[in-house]
Amino acid sequence: MDYVSALLPPVVMAAFFIGLIVTIVKTQGGANKAKEDAAVDAAVFRAEGVHQSGLSAAPPSGPSEA
């Protein structure tokens, strides 16, 4: 019976993972697809505009030399 207790958690996680993937695939598209795509395009456009203009909100986070 040790094999049952060893296999149960991965099987349960796999079932939930498959359910998650099925839910994600089923909810793609629909009535709000154009609105969501437009929001993503606007966010990408803003990010590219900030990147190209050289205005960054945060300073580079590299290692500081002392």
N, CA, C and O atoms as a Maestro MAE file, in Angstrom:
{
 s_m_m2io_version
 :::
 2.0.0
}

f_m_ct {
 s_m_title
 :::
 protein
 m_atom[264] {
  # First column is atom index #
  i_m_mmod_type
  r_m_x_coord
  r_m_y_coord
  r_m_z_coord
  i_m_residue_number
  s_m_chain_name
  s_m_pdb_residue_name
  s_m_pdb_atom_name
  i_m_atomic_number
  :::
  1 25 0.809 -1.210 0.000 1 A "MET " " N  " 7
  2 3 0.000 0.000 0.000 1 A "MET " " CA " 6
  3 2 0.849 1.270 0.000 1 A "MET " " C  " 6
  4 15 0.320 2.372 -0.144 1 A "MET " " O  " 8
  5 25 2.164 1.119 0.161 2 A "ASP " " N  " 7
  6 3 3.024 2.300 0.098 2 A "ASP " " CA " 6
  7 2 2.998 2.940 -1.283 2 A "ASP " " C  " 6
  8 15 3.134 4.156 -1.416 2 A "ASP " " O  " 8
  9 25 2.821 2.106 -2.315 3 A "TYR " " N  " 7
  10 3 2.801 2.655 -3.664 3 A "TYR " " CA " 6
  11 2 1.597 3.568 -3.881 3 A "TYR " " C  " 6
  12 15 1.679 4.520 -4.657 3 A "TYR " " O  " 8
  13 25 0.492 3.295 -3.213 4 A "VAL " " N  " 7
  14 3 -0.691 4.151 -3.342 4 A "VAL " " CA " 6
  15 2 -0.413 5.522 -2.738 4 A "VAL " " C  " 6
  16 15 -0.734 6.546 -3.341 4 A "VAL " " O  " 8
  17 25 0.179 5.543 -1.554 5 A "SER " " N  " 7
  18 3 0.473 6.826 -0.920 5 A "SER " " CA " 6
  19 2 1.580 7.568 -1.654 5 A "SER " " C  " 6
  20 15 1.663 8.793 -1.571 5 A "SER " " O  " 8
  21 25 2.433 6.841 -2.374 6 A "ALA " " N  " 7
  22 3 3.494 7.498 -3.147 6 A "ALA " " CA " 6
  23 2 2.958 8.059 -4.459 6 A "ALA " " C  " 6
  24 15 3.447 9.086 -4.929 6 A "ALA " " O  " 8
  25 25 1.978 7.415 -5.052 7 A "LEU " " N  " 7
  26 3 1.463 7.837 -6.357 7 A "LEU " " CA " 6
  27 2 0.277 8.794 -6.271 7 A "LEU " " C  " 6
  28 15 -0.013 9.498 -7.238 7 A "LEU " " O  " 8
  29 25 -0.397 8.832 -5.159 8 A "LEU " " N  " 7
  30 3 -1.595 9.662 -5.053 8 A "LEU " " CA " 6
  31 2 -1.316 11.157 -5.241 8 A "LEU " " C  " 6
  32 15 -2.011 11.788 -6.039 8 A "LEU " " O  " 8
  33 25 -0.337 11.758 -4.551 9 A "PRO " " N  " 7
  34 3 -0.123 13.196 -4.746 9 A "PRO " " CA " 6
  35 2 0.203 13.594 -6.199 9 A "PRO " " C  " 6
  36 15 -0.366 14.571 -6.685 9 A "PRO " " O  " 8
  37 25 1.099 12.877 -6.916 10 A "PRO " " N  " 7
  38 3 1.343 13.267 -8.306 10 A "PRO " " CA " 6
  39 2 0.114 13.114 -9.202 10 A "PRO " " C  " 6
  40 15 -0.107 13.920 -10.106 10 A "PRO " " O  " 8
  41 25 -0.677 12.084 -8.946 11 A "VAL " " N  " 7
  42 3 -1.881 11.882 -9.757 11 A "VAL " " CA " 6
  43 2 -2.877 13.004 -9.504 11 A "VAL " " C  " 6
  44 15 -3.481 13.514 -10.448 11 A "VAL " " O  " 8
  45 25 -3.057 13.396 -8.259 12 A "VAL " " N  " 7
  46 3 -3.971 14.494 -7.929 12 A "VAL " " CA " 6
  47 2 -3.468 15.803 -8.539 12 A "VAL " " C  " 6
  48 15 -4.250 16.565 -9.110 12 A "VAL " " O  " 8
  49 25 -2.159 16.065 -8.419 13 A "MET " " N  " 7
  50 3 -1.614 17.291 -9.012 13 A "MET " " CA " 6
  51 2 -1.769 17.294 -10.529 13 A "MET " " C  " 6
  52 15 -2.067 18.332 -11.119 13 A "MET " " O  " 8
  53 25 -1.569 16.143 -11.162 14 A "ALA " " N  " 7
  54 3 -1.736 16.055 -12.614 14 A "ALA " " CA " 6
  55 2 -3.181 16.333 -13.011 14 A "ALA " " C  " 6
  56 15 -3.431 17.016 -14.004 14 A "ALA " " O  " 8
  57 25 -4.127 15.813 -12.247 15 A "ALA " " N  " 7
  58 3 -5.544 16.044 -12.551 15 A "ALA " " CA " 6
  59 2 -5.883 17.527 -12.434 15 A "ALA " " C  " 6
  60 15 -6.572 18.074 -13.296 15 A "ALA " " O  " 8
  61 25 -5.406 18.183 -11.376 16 A "PHE " " N  " 7
  62 3 -5.661 19.613 -11.234 16 A "PHE " " CA " 6
  63 2 -4.972 20.418 -12.336 16 A "PHE " " C  " 6
  64 15 -5.530 21.400 -12.825 16 A "PHE " " O  " 8
  65 25 -3.776 20.015 -12.725 17 A "PHE " " N  " 7
  66 3 -3.051 20.710 -13.784 17 A "PHE " " CA " 6
  67 2 -3.797 20.593 -15.107 17 A "PHE " " C  " 6
  68 15 -3.917 21.573 -15.842 17 A "PHE " " O  " 8
  69 25 -4.295 19.407 -15.413 18 A "ILE " " N  " 7
  70 3 -5.068 19.212 -16.641 18 A "ILE " " CA " 6
  71 2 -6.330 20.067 -16.601 18 A "ILE " " C  " 6
  72 15 -6.700 20.673 -17.607 18 A "ILE " " O  " 8
  73 25 -6.992 20.121 -15.451 19 A "GLY " " N  " 7
  74 3 -8.168 20.977 -15.319 19 A "GLY " " CA " 6
  75 2 -7.832 22.447 -15.521 19 A "GLY " " C  " 6
  76 15 -8.601 23.181 -16.141 19 A "GLY " " O  " 8
  77 25 -6.692 22.880 -15.003 20 A "LEU " " N  " 7
  78 3 -6.263 24.269 -15.189 20 A "LEU " " CA " 6
  79 2 -6.026 24.573 -16.656 20 A "LEU " " C  " 6
  80 15 -6.470 25.605 -17.157 20 A "LEU " " O  " 8
  81 25 -5.332 23.687 -17.344 21 A "ILE " " N  " 7
  82 3 -5.049 23.893 -18.764 21 A "ILE " " CA " 6
  83 2 -6.340 23.920 -19.571 21 A "ILE " " C  " 6
  84 15 -6.498 24.762 -20.455 21 A "ILE " " O  " 8
  85 25 -7.256 23.020 -19.281 22 A "VAL " " N  " 7
  86 3 -8.543 22.992 -19.990 22 A "VAL " " CA " 6
  87 2 -9.302 24.291 -19.748 22 A "VAL " " C  " 6
  88 15 -9.892 24.838 -20.680 22 A "VAL " " O  " 8
  89 25 -9.300 24.791 -18.530 23 A "THR " " N  " 7
  90 3 -9.982 26.049 -18.217 23 A "THR " " CA " 6
  91 2 -9.348 27.217 -18.959 23 A "THR " " C  " 6
  92 15 -10.054 28.071 -19.494 23 A "THR " " O  " 8
  93 25 -8.030 27.259 -18.993 24 A "ILE " " N  " 7
  94 3 -7.339 28.349 -19.702 24 A "ILE " " CA " 6
  95 2 -7.673 28.308 -21.183 24 A "ILE " " C  " 6
  96 15 -7.955 29.345 -21.783 24 A "ILE " " O  " 8
  97 25 -7.645 27.128 -21.776 25 A "VAL " " N  " 7
  98 3 -7.929 27.011 -23.214 25 A "VAL " " CA " 6
  99 2 -9.374 27.398 -23.506 25 A "VAL " " C  " 6
  100 15 -9.641 28.062 -24.507 25 A "VAL " " O  " 8
  101 25 -10.308 26.996 -22.651 26 A "LYS " " N  " 7
  102 3 -11.719 27.312 -22.885 26 A "LYS " " CA " 6
  103 2 -12.013 28.802 -22.748 26 A "LYS " " C  " 6
  104 15 -12.933 29.306 -23.393 26 A "LYS " " O  " 8
  105 25 -11.251 29.516 -21.922 27 A "THR " " N  " 7
  106 3 -11.556 30.926 -21.694 27 A "THR " " CA " 6
  107 2 -10.812 31.857 -22.649 27 A "THR " " C  " 6
  108 15 -10.960 33.076 -22.555 27 A "THR " " O  " 8
  109 25 -10.021 31.311 -23.558 28 A "GLN " " N  " 7
  110 3 -9.350 32.159 -24.538 28 A "GLN " " CA " 6
  111 2 -10.370 32.631 -25.564 28 A "GLN " " C  " 6
  112 15 -11.265 31.881 -25.954 28 A "GLN " " O  " 8
  113 25 -10.229 33.866 -25.993 29 A "GLY " " N  " 7
  114 3 -11.157 34.395 -26.976 29 A "GLY " " CA " 6
  115 2 -12.404 34.925 -26.310 29 A "GLY " " C  " 6
  116 15 -12.349 35.431 -25.189 29 A "GLY " " O  " 8
  117 25 -13.517 34.813 -26.987 30 A "GLY " " N  " 7
  118 3 -14.779 35.255 -26.419 30 A "GLY " " CA " 6
  119 2 -15.053 36.721 -26.710 30 A "GLY " " C  " 6
  120 15 -14.421 37.329 -27.574 30 A "GLY " " O  " 8
  121 25 -16.002 37.275 -25.977 31 A "ALA " " N  " 7
  122 3 -16.484 38.624 -26.230 31 A "ALA " " CA " 6
  123 2 -15.441 39.689 -25.883 31 A "ALA " " C  " 6
  124 15 -15.409 40.744 -26.517 31 A "ALA " " O  " 8
  125 25 -14.601 39.435 -24.903 32 A "ASN " " N  " 7
  126 3 -13.642 40.452 -24.466 32 A "ASN " " CA " 6
  127 2 -12.282 40.325 -25.130 32 A "ASN " " C  " 6
  128 15 -11.352 41.031 -24.741 32 A "ASN " " O  " 8
  129 25 -12.132 39.446 -26.121 33 A "LYS " " N  " 7
  130 3 -10.830 39.218 -26.732 33 A "LYS " " CA " 6
  131 2 -10.262 40.490 -27.351 33 A "LYS " " C  " 6
  132 15 -9.086 40.793 -27.152 33 A "LYS " " O  " 8
  133 25 -11.057 41.229 -28.084 34 A "ALA " " N  " 7
  134 3 -10.564 42.448 -28.733 34 A "ALA " " CA " 6
  135 2 -10.149 43.485 -27.693 34 A "ALA " " C  " 6
  136 15 -9.132 44.158 -27.855 34 A "ALA " " O  " 8
  137 25 -10.933 43.612 -26.632 35 A "LYS " " N  " 7
  138 3 -10.607 44.576 -25.577 35 A "LYS " " CA " 6
  139 2 -9.316 44.189 -24.861 35 A "LYS " " C  " 6
  140 15 -8.483 45.047 -24.572 35 A "LYS " " O  " 8
  141 25 -9.149 42.895 -24.575 36 A "GLU " " N  " 7
  142 3 -7.930 42.434 -23.915 36 A "GLU " " CA " 6
  143 2 -6.716 42.621 -24.819 36 A "GLU " " C  " 6
  144 15 -5.658 43.049 -24.358 36 A "GLU " " O  " 8
  145 25 -6.866 42.302 -26.109 37 A "ASP " " N  " 7
  146 3 -5.760 42.482 -27.048 37 A "ASP " " CA " 6
  147 2 -5.378 43.954 -27.155 37 A "ASP " " C  " 6
  148 15 -4.193 44.281 -27.224 37 A "ASP " " O  " 8
  149 25 -6.367 44.843 -27.169 38 A "ALA " " N  " 7
  150 3 -6.079 46.272 -27.261 38 A "ALA " " CA " 6
  151 2 -5.351 46.760 -26.006 38 A "ALA " " C  " 6
  152 15 -4.452 47.595 -26.098 38 A "ALA " " O  " 8
  153 25 -5.730 46.250 -24.850 39 A "ALA " " N  " 7
  154 3 -5.062 46.655 -23.616 39 A "ALA " " CA " 6
  155 2 -3.610 46.185 -23.603 39 A "ALA " " C  " 6
  156 15 -2.722 46.922 -23.174 39 A "ALA " " O  " 8
  157 25 -3.366 44.967 -24.070 40 A "VAL " " N  " 7
  158 3 -1.992 44.453 -24.125 40 A "VAL " " CA " 6
  159 2 -1.176 45.248 -25.137 40 A "VAL " " C  " 6
  160 15 -0.029 45.600 -24.863 40 A "VAL " " O  " 8
  161 25 -1.748 45.535 -26.299 41 A "ASP " " N  " 7
  162 3 -1.037 46.318 -27.306 41 A "ASP " " CA " 6
  163 2 -0.685 47.701 -26.782 41 A "ASP " " C  " 6
  164 15 0.412 48.197 -27.039 41 A "ASP " " O  " 8
  165 25 -1.601 48.332 -26.049 42 A "ALA " " N  " 7
  166 3 -1.333 49.657 -25.491 42 A "ALA " " CA " 6
  167 2 -0.219 49.591 -24.446 42 A "ALA " " C  " 6
  168 15 0.635 50.477 -24.397 42 A "ALA " " O  " 8
  169 25 -0.219 48.559 -23.619 43 A "ALA " " N  " 7
  170 3 0.826 48.423 -22.609 43 A "ALA " " CA " 6
  171 2 2.181 48.186 -23.256 43 A "ALA " " C  " 6
  172 15 3.184 48.744 -22.810 43 A "ALA " " O  " 8
  173 25 2.225 47.372 -24.295 44 A "VAL " " N  " 7
  174 3 3.482 47.127 -25.010 44 A "VAL " " CA " 6
  175 2 3.961 48.405 -25.680 44 A "VAL " " C  " 6
  176 15 5.153 48.710 -25.660 44 A "VAL " " O  " 8
  177 25 3.041 49.150 -26.272 45 A "PHE " " N  " 7
  178 3 3.403 50.412 -26.932 45 A "PHE " " CA " 6
  179 2 3.987 51.399 -25.932 45 A "PHE " " C  " 6
  180 15 4.986 52.057 -26.220 45 A "PHE " " O  " 8
  181 25 3.365 51.506 -24.749 46 A "ARG " " N  " 7
  182 3 3.889 52.405 -23.714 46 A "ARG " " CA " 6
  183 2 5.268 51.955 -23.241 46 A "ARG " " C  " 6
  184 15 6.163 52.778 -23.050 46 A "ARG " " O  " 8
  185 25 5.436 50.659 -23.054 47 A "ALA " " N  " 7
  186 3 6.726 50.144 -22.591 47 A "ALA " " CA " 6
  187 2 7.813 50.387 -23.632 47 A "ALA " " C  " 6
  188 15 8.937 50.737 -23.275 47 A "ALA " " O  " 8
  189 25 7.500 50.209 -24.897 48 A "GLU " " N  " 7
  190 3 8.485 50.462 -25.950 48 A "GLU " " CA " 6
  191 2 8.792 51.943 -26.050 48 A "GLU " " C  " 6
  192 15 9.937 52.319 -26.302 48 A "GLU " " O  " 8
  193 25 7.795 52.788 -25.859 49 A "GLY " " N  " 7
  194 3 8.016 54.235 -25.907 49 A "GLY " " CA " 6
  195 2 8.934 54.694 -24.790 49 A "GLY " " C  " 6
  196 15 9.811 55.529 -25.010 49 A "GLY " " O  " 8
  197 25 8.742 54.155 -23.588 50 A "VAL " " N  " 7
  198 3 9.604 54.512 -22.459 50 A "VAL " " CA " 6
  199 2 11.009 53.986 -22.701 50 A "VAL " " C  " 6
  200 15 11.988 54.672 -22.409 50 A "VAL " " O  " 8
  201 25 11.114 52.789 -23.227 51 A "HIS " " N  " 7
  202 3 12.423 52.178 -23.467 51 A "HIS " " CA " 6
  203 2 13.184 52.956 -24.548 51 A "HIS " " C  " 6
  204 15 14.389 53.168 -24.414 51 A "HIS " " O  " 8
  205 25 12.509 53.378 -25.598 52 A "GLN " " N  " 7
  206 3 13.171 54.074 -26.696 52 A "GLN " " CA " 6
  207 2 13.548 55.501 -26.328 52 A "GLN " " C  " 6
  208 15 14.544 56.020 -26.832 52 A "GLN " " O  " 8
  209 25 12.780 56.144 -25.465 53 A "SER " " N  " 7
  210 3 13.074 57.527 -25.114 53 A "SER " " CA " 6
  211 2 14.166 57.632 -24.064 53 A "SER " " C  " 6
  212 15 14.667 58.725 -23.801 53 A "SER " " O  " 8
  213 25 14.540 56.520 -23.463 54 A "GLY " " N  " 7
  214 3 15.601 56.526 -22.473 54 A "GLY " " CA " 6
  215 2 15.141 56.916 -21.083 54 A "GLY " " C  " 6
  216 15 15.973 57.078 -20.189 54 A "GLY " " O  " 8
  217 25 13.868 57.069 -20.875 55 A "LEU " " N  " 7
  218 3 13.332 57.414 -19.567 55 A "LEU " " CA " 6
  219 2 12.963 56.126 -18.857 55 A "LEU " " C  " 6
  220 15 11.990 55.467 -19.226 55 A "LEU " " O  " 8
  221 25 13.723 55.767 -17.854 56 A "SER " " N  " 7
  222 3 13.371 54.570 -17.105 56 A "SER " " CA " 6
  223 2 12.978 54.972 -15.698 56 A "SER " " C  " 6
  224 15 13.555 55.889 -15.114 56 A "SER " " O  " 8
  225 25 11.998 54.282 -15.168 57 A "ALA " " N  " 7
  226 3 11.485 54.615 -13.841 57 A "ALA " " CA " 6
  227 2 12.453 54.177 -12.748 57 A "ALA " " C  " 6
  228 15 12.496 54.786 -11.678 57 A "ALA " " O  " 8
  229 25 13.222 53.137 -13.003 58 A "ALA " " N  " 7
  230 3 14.125 52.626 -11.982 58 A "ALA " " CA " 6
  231 2 15.558 52.640 -12.496 58 A "ALA " " C  " 6
  232 15 15.796 52.370 -13.673 58 A "ALA " " O  " 8
  233 25 16.505 52.949 -11.635 59 A "PRO " " N  " 7
  234 3 17.901 52.907 -12.059 59 A "PRO " " CA " 6
  235 2 18.330 51.462 -12.292 59 A "PRO " " C  " 6
  236 15 17.720 50.540 -11.751 59 A "PRO " " O  " 8
  237 25 19.359 51.262 -13.081 60 A "PRO " " N  " 7
  238 3 19.796 49.883 -13.315 60 A "PRO " " CA " 6
  239 2 20.206 49.221 -11.998 60 A "PRO " " C  " 6
  240 15 20.806 49.860 -11.134 60 A "PRO " " O  " 8
  241 25 19.886 47.970 -11.856 61 A "SER " " N  " 7
  242 3 20.125 47.285 -10.596 61 A "SER " " CA " 6
  243 2 21.281 46.310 -10.734 61 A "SER " " C  " 6
  244 15 21.128 45.109 -10.511 61 A "SER " " O  " 8
  245 25 22.424 46.832 -11.100 62 A "GLY " " N  " 7
  246 3 23.603 45.995 -11.195 62 A "GLY " " CA " 6
  247 2 24.372 46.028 -9.889 62 A "GLY " " C  " 6
  248 15 24.010 46.763 -8.971 62 A "GLY " " O  " 8
  249 25 25.435 45.235 -9.799 63 A "PRO " " N  " 7
  250 3 26.239 45.266 -8.567 63 A "PRO " " CA " 6
  251 2 26.982 46.595 -8.459 63 A "PRO " " C  " 6
  252 15 27.566 47.083 -9.427 63 A "PRO " " O  " 8
  253 25 26.943 47.158 -7.270 64 A "SER " " N  " 7
  254 3 27.608 48.453 -7.065 64 A "SER " " CA " 6
  255 2 29.056 48.217 -6.650 64 A "SER " " C  " 6
  256 15 29.362 47.311 -5.874 64 A "SER " " O  " 8
  257 25 29.928 49.048 -7.181 65 A "GLU " " N  " 7
  258 3 31.348 48.923 -6.830 65 A "GLU " " CA " 6
  259 2 31.664 49.895 -5.714 65 A "GLU " " C  " 6
  260 15 31.313 51.072 -5.791 65 A "GLU " " O  " 8
  261 25 32.316 49.416 -4.693 66 A "ALA " " N  " 7
  262 3 32.620 50.272 -3.540 66 A "ALA " " CA " 6
  263 2 34.098 50.581 -3.489 66 A "ALA " " C  " 6
  264 15 34.550 51.288 -2.589 66 A "ALA " " O  " 8
  :::
 }
 m_bond[263] {
  # First column is bond index #
  i_m_from
  i_m_to
  i_m_order
  :::
  1 1 2 1
  2 2 3 1
  3 3 4 2
  4 3 5 1
  5 5 6 1
  6 6 7 1
  7 7 8 2
  8 7 9 1
  9 9 10 1
  10 10 11 1
  11 11 12 2
  12 11 13 1
  13 13 14 1
  14 14 15 1
  15 15 16 2
  16 15 17 1
  17 17 18 1
  18 18 19 1
  19 19 20 2
  20 19 21 1
  21 21 22 1
  22 22 23 1
  23 23 24 2
  24 23 25 1
  25 25 26 1
  26 26 27 1
  27 27 28 2
  28 27 29 1
  29 29 30 1
  30 30 31 1
  31 31 32 2
  32 31 33 1
  33 33 34 1
  34 34 35 1
  35 35 36 2
  36 35 37 1
  37 37 38 1
  38 38 39 1
  39 39 40 2
  40 39 41 1
  41 41 42 1
  42 42 43 1
  43 43 44 2
  44 43 45 1
  45 45 46 1
  46 46 47 1
  47 47 48 2
  48 47 49 1
  49 49 50 1
  50 50 51 1
  51 51 52 2
  52 51 53 1
  53 53 54 1
  54 54 55 1
  55 55 56 2
  56 55 57 1
  57 57 58 1
  58 58 59 1
  59 59 60 2
  60 59 61 1
  61 61 62 1
  62 62 63 1
  63 63 64 2
  64 63 65 1
  65 65 66 1
  66 66 67 1
  67 67 68 2
  68 67 69 1
  69 69 70 1
  70 70 71 1
  71 71 72 2
  72 71 73 1
  73 73 74 1
  74 74 75 1
  75 75 76 2
  76 75 77 1
  77 77 78 1
  78 78 79 1
  79 79 80 2
  80 79 81 1
  81 81 82 1
  82 82 83 1
  83 83 84 2
  84 83 85 1
  85 85 86 1
  86 86 87 1
  87 87 88 2
  88 87 89 1
  89 89 90 1
  90 90 91 1
  91 91 92 2
  92 91 93 1
  93 93 94 1
  94 94 95 1
  95 95 96 2
  96 95 97 1
  97 97 98 1
  98 98 99 1
  99 99 100 2
  100 99 101 1
  101 101 102 1
  102 102 103 1
  103 103 104 2
  104 103 105 1
  105 105 106 1
  106 106 107 1
  107 107 108 2
  108 107 109 1
  109 109 110 1
  110 110 111 1
  111 111 112 2
  112 111 113 1
  113 113 114 1
  114 114 115 1
  115 115 116 2
  116 115 117 1
  117 117 118 1
  118 118 119 1
  119 119 120 2
  120 119 121 1
  121 121 122 1
  122 122 123 1
  123 123 124 2
  124 123 125 1
  125 125 126 1
  126 126 127 1
  127 127 128 2
  128 127 129 1
  129 129 130 1
  130 130 131 1
  131 131 132 2
  132 131 133 1
  133 133 134 1
  134 134 135 1
  135 135 136 2
  136 135 137 1
  137 137 138 1
  138 138 139 1
  139 139 140 2
  140 139 141 1
  141 141 142 1
  142 142 143 1
  143 143 144 2
  144 143 145 1
  145 145 146 1
  146 146 147 1
  147 147 148 2
  148 147 149 1
  149 149 150 1
  150 150 151 1
  151 151 152 2
  152 151 153 1
  153 153 154 1
  154 154 155 1
  155 155 156 2
  156 155 157 1
  157 157 158 1
  158 158 159 1
  159 159 160 2
  160 159 161 1
  161 161 162 1
  162 162 163 1
  163 163 164 2
  164 163 165 1
  165 165 166 1
  166 166 167 1
  167 167 168 2
  168 167 169 1
  169 169 170 1
  170 170 171 1
  171 171 172 2
  172 171 173 1
  173 173 174 1
  174 174 175 1
  175 175 176 2
  176 175 177 1
  177 177 178 1
  178 178 179 1
  179 179 180 2
  180 179 181 1
  181 181 182 1
  182 182 183 1
  183 183 184 2
  184 183 185 1
  185 185 186 1
  186 186 187 1
  187 187 188 2
  188 187 189 1
  189 189 190 1
  190 190 191 1
  191 191 192 2
  192 191 193 1
  193 193 194 1
  194 194 195 1
  195 195 196 2
  196 195 197 1
  197 197 198 1
  198 198 199 1
  199 199 200 2
  200 199 201 1
  201 201 202 1
  202 202 203 1
  203 203 204 2
  204 203 205 1
  205 205 206 1
  206 206 207 1
  207 207 208 2
  208 207 209 1
  209 209 210 1
  210 210 211 1
  211 211 212 2
  212 211 213 1
  213 213 214 1
  214 214 215 1
  215 215 216 2
  216 215 217 1
  217 217 218 1
  218 218 219 1
  219 219 220 2
  220 219 221 1
  221 221 222 1
  222 222 223 1
  223 223 224 2
  224 223 225 1
  225 225 226 1
  226 226 227 1
  227 227 228 2
  228 227 229 1
  229 229 230 1
  230 230 231 1
  231 231 232 2
  232 231 233 1
  233 233 234 1
  234 234 235 1
  235 235 236 2
  236 235 237 1
  237 237 238 1
  238 238 239 1
  239 239 240 2
  240 239 241 1
  241 241 242 1
  242 242 243 1
  243 243 244 2
  244 243 245 1
  245 245 246 1
  246 246 247 1
  247 247 248 2
  248 247 249 1
  249 249 250 1
  250 250 251 1
  251 251 252 2
  252 251 253 1
  253 253 254 1
  254 254 255 1
  255 255 256 2
  256 255 257 1
  257 257 258 1
  258 258 259 1
  259 259 260 2
  260 259 261 1
  261 261 262 1
  262 262 263 1
  263 263 264 2
  :::
 }
}
